[in-house]
């Protein structure tokens, strides 16, 4: 079960490059909708997950205290819950205005974006290359090409690459 926030949730410390990595991840299209996530939609989804985790933690505590299932259901419906992040804060992280998020916020952002928390924390050229690759694969034509290419042998992939390079060379010459 995810940790619950403490009165003073520690910051992760300044995270160099976090805004760029978040911007790249938010530029990738959502597989369910085919659109990029807005910060407002992302904050709503993150807070929905956070509230669910809060309620699950409270329900486990109440159950351990011997509270009946009916009472737990009643309490869950009336429990005031906090939010963990706002769309404005996500925007501030992306723009670099904020660069020291709490560990809790980073954990929920990573969960939402379906990446490891370490991915958000790393200032690593390899991570930047992975983000560029993800941005490229968000283009529908390239995504389809990559899916088809994943079934090719290394020799066949080399042939396709030569075809693409030849095509690009001829179109560059025609320009």
Residue frames as qw, qx, qy, qz and C-alpha x, y, z in Angstrom:
[[0.000, 0.890, 0.456, 0.000, 0.00, 0.00, 0.00],
 [0.392, 0.598, -0.053, 0.697, 1.46, 3.42, -0.88],
 [0.369, -0.231, -0.498, 0.750, 2.71, 5.53, 1.99],
 [0.078, -0.881, -0.456, -0.096, 0.47, 8.18, 3.38],
 [0.276, 0.684, -0.141, 0.661, 1.70, 11.75, 3.65],
 [0.532, -0.419, -0.472, 0.565, 3.23, 12.88, 6.86],
 [0.087, -0.921, -0.229, 0.302, 2.96, 16.39, 8.24],
 [0.025, 0.835, -0.399, -0.379, 6.32, 17.18, 6.66],
 [0.915, 0.290, 0.249, 0.133, 6.78, 14.97, 3.62],
 [0.455, -0.539, 0.350, 0.617, 10.44, 15.38, 2.63],
 [0.505, 0.763, -0.170, -0.366, 11.30, 17.00, -0.62],
 [0.942, 0.202, 0.124, 0.237, 13.22, 14.98, -3.16],
 [0.434, -0.506, 0.250, 0.703, 15.67, 17.87, -3.34],
 [0.367, 0.678, -0.216, -0.599, 16.14, 19.96, -6.47],
 [0.766, 0.162, 0.607, 0.137, 15.71, 17.64, -9.45],
 [0.018, 0.537, -0.437, -0.721, 17.74, 18.88, -12.44],
 [0.159, 0.119, -0.787, -0.584, 16.00, 18.26, -15.76],
 [0.231, 0.325, 0.857, -0.326, 12.70, 17.23, -14.15],
 [0.395, 0.598, 0.171, -0.676, 10.69, 19.83, -16.07],
 [0.328, 0.466, -0.627, -0.532, 12.07, 18.67, -19.41],
 [0.037, 0.012, -0.999, -0.037, 11.39, 15.01, -18.64],
 [0.284, 0.457, 0.689, -0.485, 7.85, 15.80, -17.50],
 [0.389, 0.588, -0.122, -0.698, 7.23, 17.98, -20.57],
 [0.243, 0.309, -0.828, -0.399, 8.37, 15.13, -22.81],
 [0.054, 0.179, 0.970, -0.158, 6.16, 12.61, -21.03],
 [0.317, 0.558, 0.475, -0.602, 3.15, 14.92, -21.19],
 [0.319, 0.517, -0.398, -0.687, 3.75, 15.38, -24.93],
 [0.050, 0.060, -0.971, -0.226, 3.19, 11.68, -25.52],
 [0.575, -0.169, -0.305, -0.740, -0.35, 10.76, -26.50],
 [0.547, -0.147, 0.664, -0.488, -2.52, 8.85, -24.08],
 [0.018, 0.051, -0.945, -0.321, -3.16, 5.37, -25.50],
 [0.178, 0.470, 0.818, -0.279, -6.79, 5.42, -24.33],
 [0.249, 0.802, 0.326, -0.434, -7.83, 8.75, -25.84],
 [0.651, 0.452, 0.311, 0.524, -5.24, 9.41, -28.55],
 [0.037, 0.923, 0.005, 0.383, -4.71, 12.89, -27.04],
 [0.394, 0.284, -0.560, 0.671, -2.03, 14.25, -24.78],
 [0.422, -0.597, -0.620, 0.283, -2.91, 14.60, -21.12],
 [0.035, -0.806, 0.010, -0.591, -3.80, 18.09, -19.93],
 [0.181, 0.267, -0.670, 0.669, -2.37, 19.07, -16.56],
 [0.556, -0.192, 0.241, -0.772, -5.93, 19.33, -15.22],
 [0.906, 0.024, -0.293, -0.304, -6.81, 15.80, -16.36],
 [0.613, 0.258, -0.649, 0.369, -3.53, 14.49, -14.99],
 [0.094, -0.288, 0.559, -0.772, -4.07, 16.16, -11.60],
 [0.746, -0.137, 0.054, -0.649, -7.62, 14.79, -11.41],
 [0.896, 0.102, -0.424, -0.079, -6.44, 11.25, -12.17],
 [0.414, 0.302, -0.654, 0.557, -3.49, 11.46, -9.76],
 [0.310, -0.262, 0.444, -0.798, -5.78, 12.75, -7.00],
 [0.860, -0.074, -0.166, -0.478, -8.32, 9.98, -7.74],
 [0.786, 0.152, -0.564, 0.202, -5.57, 7.37, -7.28],
 [0.164, 0.319, -0.571, 0.738, -4.29, 9.15, -4.17],
 [0.572, -0.254, 0.206, -0.752, -7.78, 9.29, -2.59],
 [0.910, -0.012, -0.345, -0.230, -8.31, 5.60, -3.34],
 [0.617, 0.210, -0.612, 0.448, -5.02, 4.80, -1.62],
 [0.149, -0.331, 0.446, -0.818, -5.94, 7.02, 1.36],
 [0.763, -0.180, 0.023, -0.621, -9.29, 5.26, 1.73],
 [0.871, 0.086, -0.483, 0.007, -7.73, 1.81, 1.40],
 [0.364, 0.276, -0.623, 0.635, -5.22, 2.67, 4.14],
 [0.379, -0.259, 0.344, -0.819, -7.95, 4.02, 6.42],
 [0.863, -0.082, -0.216, -0.449, -10.19, 1.01, 5.76],
 [0.736, 0.140, -0.612, 0.255, -7.33, -1.33, 6.72],
 [0.081, 0.262, -0.565, 0.778, -6.78, 0.64, 9.95],
 [0.603, -0.185, 0.140, -0.763, -10.49, 0.60, 10.77],
 [0.875, 0.015, -0.431, -0.218, -10.71, -3.11, 10.02],
 [0.535, 0.191, -0.664, 0.486, -7.78, -3.75, 12.38],
 [0.167, -0.204, 0.456, -0.850, -9.66, -1.78, 15.04],
 [0.119, 0.264, 0.935, -0.203, -12.61, -4.12, 14.65],
 [0.383, 0.369, 0.066, -0.844, -14.92, -1.74, 12.77],
 [0.657, 0.329, 0.671, -0.095, -17.64, -3.59, 10.84],
 [0.375, 0.163, 0.609, 0.680, -17.67, -3.67, 7.03],
 [0.045, 0.802, 0.548, 0.233, -20.91, -1.66, 6.97],
 [0.311, -0.886, -0.082, 0.335, -19.40, 1.03, 9.21],
 [0.482, -0.303, 0.432, 0.700, -16.23, 1.10, 7.08],
 [0.280, 0.485, 0.624, 0.545, -18.36, 1.65, 3.96],
 [0.131, -0.918, -0.373, -0.021, -20.18, 4.49, 5.73],
 [0.444, -0.730, 0.123, 0.506, -16.95, 6.08, 6.90],
 [0.503, 0.014, 0.522, 0.689, -15.38, 5.83, 3.42],
 [0.180, 0.705, 0.553, 0.407, -18.28, 7.81, 1.97],
 [0.211, -0.953, -0.194, -0.103, -17.89, 10.65, 4.45],
 [0.710, -0.403, 0.059, 0.575, -14.13, 10.78, 4.97],
 [0.219, 0.956, -0.092, -0.170, -12.68, 14.19, 4.03],
 [0.858, 0.007, 0.244, 0.452, -9.68, 13.66, 1.81],
 [0.124, -0.777, 0.241, 0.567, -6.83, 15.85, 0.67],
 [0.766, 0.641, -0.040, 0.028, -5.44, 16.23, -2.79],
 [0.785, -0.317, 0.207, 0.491, -1.80, 15.52, -3.53],
 [0.364, -0.115, 0.391, 0.837, -1.27, 17.74, -6.58],
 [0.365, 0.739, 0.300, -0.481, -2.90, 20.49, -8.63],
 [0.693, 0.592, 0.281, 0.301, -2.76, 21.23, -12.33],
 [0.066, 0.975, -0.163, 0.138, -1.01, 24.51, -11.51],
 [0.560, -0.643, 0.513, 0.097, 1.70, 22.67, -9.58],
 [0.816, 0.178, 0.472, 0.282, 2.23, 20.23, -12.47],
 [0.453, 0.846, 0.114, 0.259, 2.61, 23.25, -14.77],
 [0.218, -0.916, 0.330, -0.063, 5.15, 24.78, -12.38],
 [0.751, -0.326, 0.537, 0.203, 7.14, 21.53, -12.34],
 [0.733, 0.470, 0.385, 0.306, 7.12, 21.34, -16.14],
 [0.271, 0.926, 0.001, 0.262, 8.16, 24.99, -16.54],
 [0.645, 0.177, -0.402, 0.625, 10.90, 24.63, -13.93],
 [0.244, -0.689, 0.091, -0.677, 9.32, 27.23, -11.64],
 [0.760, -0.488, 0.338, -0.266, 9.13, 24.44, -9.02],
 [0.609, 0.481, -0.630, 0.017, 12.02, 21.97, -8.89],
 [0.041, 0.272, -0.840, 0.469, 11.79, 20.43, -5.42],
 [0.707, -0.269, -0.319, -0.571, 8.66, 18.25, -5.28],
 [0.611, -0.417, 0.571, -0.355, 7.92, 16.02, -2.32],
 [0.079, -0.205, 0.965, 0.145, 8.73, 12.34, -2.59],
 [0.422, 0.389, 0.748, -0.333, 5.00, 11.62, -2.34],
 [0.476, 0.718, 0.031, -0.507, 4.19, 13.86, -5.31],
 [0.180, 0.556, -0.730, -0.354, 7.01, 12.37, -7.38],
 [0.262, -0.012, 0.963, -0.065, 5.79, 8.86, -6.55],
 [0.484, 0.549, 0.586, -0.347, 2.25, 9.63, -7.71],
 [0.379, 0.739, -0.270, -0.488, 3.46, 11.46, -10.84],
 [0.018, 0.401, -0.884, -0.238, 5.62, 8.45, -11.72],
 [0.376, 0.227, 0.879, -0.187, 2.70, 6.08, -11.13],
 [0.483, 0.689, 0.281, -0.461, 0.42, 8.19, -13.30],
 [0.355, 0.744, -0.421, -0.378, 3.01, 8.54, -16.09],
 [0.994, 0.068, 0.078, -0.035, 3.81, 4.82, -15.87],
 [0.541, 0.605, -0.458, 0.362, 7.52, 5.33, -15.29],
 [0.716, -0.302, -0.444, 0.446, 9.84, 4.44, -12.43],
 [0.261, -0.949, -0.107, 0.143, 10.37, 7.25, -9.94],
 [0.607, -0.423, 0.333, 0.584, 14.10, 7.02, -10.68],
 [0.465, 0.468, 0.496, 0.564, 13.35, 7.94, -14.29],
 [0.033, -0.939, -0.246, -0.239, 12.04, 11.31, -13.11],
 [0.527, -0.813, 0.115, 0.217, 15.00, 11.83, -10.77],
 [0.762, -0.100, 0.341, 0.542, 17.84, 10.98, -13.12],
 [0.249, 0.879, -0.200, -0.355, 19.79, 13.60, -14.97],
 [0.620, -0.195, 0.699, 0.299, 21.14, 11.11, -17.46],
 [0.240, 0.425, -0.495, -0.719, 21.77, 11.47, -21.21],
 [0.041, -0.082, -0.976, -0.198, 20.33, 7.95, -21.64],
 [0.155, 0.561, 0.693, -0.426, 17.05, 9.12, -20.14],
 [0.229, 0.620, -0.082, -0.746, 16.98, 12.09, -22.51],
 [0.157, 0.237, -0.798, -0.532, 17.51, 9.72, -25.47],
 [0.043, 0.317, 0.944, -0.082, 14.67, 7.49, -24.22],
 [0.206, 0.641, 0.412, -0.614, 12.39, 10.52, -24.04],
 [0.230, 0.500, -0.423, -0.720, 13.29, 11.57, -27.57],
 [0.088, 0.012, -0.951, -0.296, 12.54, 8.02, -28.73],
 [0.112, 0.483, 0.804, -0.329, 9.17, 8.08, -26.92],
 [0.235, 0.625, 0.074, -0.740, 8.32, 11.42, -28.51],
 [0.206, 0.324, -0.698, -0.604, 9.11, 10.00, -31.95],
 [0.079, -0.158, -0.980, -0.092, 7.02, 6.89, -31.28],
 [0.230, 0.489, 0.562, -0.626, 4.06, 9.06, -30.34],
 [0.359, 0.413, -0.359, -0.756, 3.71, 9.85, -34.06],
 [0.845, 0.149, 0.358, -0.369, 1.14, 7.36, -35.42],
 [0.771, 0.565, -0.275, -0.099, 3.05, 6.49, -38.62],
 [0.217, 0.589, -0.731, 0.266, 6.30, 5.84, -36.78],
 [0.566, -0.236, 0.646, -0.454, 4.50, 3.81, -34.13],
 [0.903, 0.293, 0.139, -0.283, 2.96, 1.60, -36.85],
 [0.602, 0.633, -0.481, 0.073, 6.35, 1.24, -38.56],
 [0.109, -0.518, 0.761, -0.377, 7.98, 0.26, -35.26],
 [0.765, -0.051, 0.492, -0.412, 5.28, -2.34, -34.58],
 [0.882, 0.448, -0.070, -0.127, 5.74, -3.88, -38.01],
 [0.405, 0.688, -0.564, 0.210, 9.51, -3.70, -37.72],
 [0.481, -0.508, 0.617, -0.360, 9.53, -5.48, -34.36],
 [0.916, 0.075, 0.358, -0.165, 8.73, -8.71, -36.20],
 [0.676, 0.683, -0.274, 0.027, 11.61, -8.41, -38.67],
 [0.890, -0.163, -0.049, 0.423, 14.96, -10.15, -38.42],
 [0.349, -0.709, 0.156, 0.593, 18.10, -8.04, -37.95],
 [0.375, -0.001, 0.622, 0.687, 18.93, -8.56, -41.64],
 [0.111, 0.683, 0.641, 0.333, 15.46, -7.44, -42.72],
 [0.231, -0.894, -0.224, 0.312, 15.67, -4.40, -40.44],
 [0.396, -0.450, 0.359, 0.715, 18.99, -3.44, -42.04],
 [0.271, 0.313, 0.681, 0.604, 17.35, -3.67, -45.48],
 [0.054, -0.853, -0.514, -0.078, 14.43, -1.47, -44.40],
 [0.349, -0.775, 0.003, 0.526, 16.85, 1.07, -42.92],
 [0.371, -0.154, 0.521, 0.753, 18.77, 1.21, -46.22],
 [0.142, 0.592, 0.674, 0.418, 15.49, 1.76, -48.10],
 [0.194, -0.909, -0.330, 0.167, 14.55, 4.63, -45.77],
 [0.406, -0.600, 0.222, 0.653, 18.02, 6.17, -46.07],
 [0.326, 0.139, 0.633, 0.688, 17.87, 5.91, -49.88],
 [0.017, 0.769, 0.601, 0.218, 14.40, 7.45, -49.90],
 [0.289, -0.870, -0.150, 0.370, 15.52, 10.33, -47.69],
 [0.423, -0.357, 0.399, 0.731, 18.60, 10.94, -49.84],
 [0.231, 0.364, 0.656, 0.620, 16.50, 11.14, -53.01],
 [0.104, -0.863, -0.485, -0.097, 13.89, 13.45, -51.42],
 [0.394, -0.737, 0.021, 0.549, 16.65, 15.67, -49.97],
 [0.389, -0.095, 0.512, 0.760, 18.23, 15.93, -53.44],
 [0.118, 0.594, 0.658, 0.447, 14.86, 16.86, -54.98],
 [0.224, -0.843, -0.393, 0.292, 14.37, 19.74, -52.51]]
